[in-house]
Amino acid sequence: MPQGWQRLPAAKRQSEIRENSGNLYTLEDLRDRTNLSLNTLTKIQHRQVAVDRQSLECYFSAFNLTLNSSDYSKINPDNVEIRHKVTIKGQVPLDSPFYVEIFITGVIKAR
């Protein structure tokens, strides 16, 4: 396990105690502190998906920590899953994994 994941929780908790009345930070609080998107914050916290070094630096610096090379793992390009974008033209069957049901709320006024 990278060393950063041993230092970060303690620094984050100290910050919560000092600057947030002891309350845990919400994702929105973390977004405001780090200027990172909620999606990126979730990736960092779950440690399942790779993120760029700059995002990690922003996250660490929000808690007055410096990101060191021992704080993260470099990914092996051979183990990276490549996802392809699929462009769909026209209608898809209702049982398709690409089917998205959209609900529109509101009132339509007659002319």
Residue pairs with C-beta under 8 A, 6 or more apart in sequence:
2 70
2 71
2 72
2 73
3 68
3 70
3 71
4 56
4 60
4 65
4 67
4 68
4 70
4 71
4 72
5 47
5 71
7 65
7 71
8 59
8 60
8 63
8 65
11 63
11 64
11 65
12 25
12 63
14 63
15 25
15 62
15 63
15 64
16 22
16 23
16 24
16 25
20 29
25 33
27 38
27 41
27 42
28 38
30 36
30 41
30 62
31 37
31 38
31 41
33 62
34 41
34 58
34 59
34 62
35 58
36 44
36 55
36 58
36 59
40 51
40 55
41 59
43 49
43 50
43 51
44 51
44 55
44 56
44 59
50 75
50 80
53 67
53 72
56 67
56 71
56 72
57 67
60 66
60 67
60 71
61 67
86 98
88 98
92 98
92 99
93 99
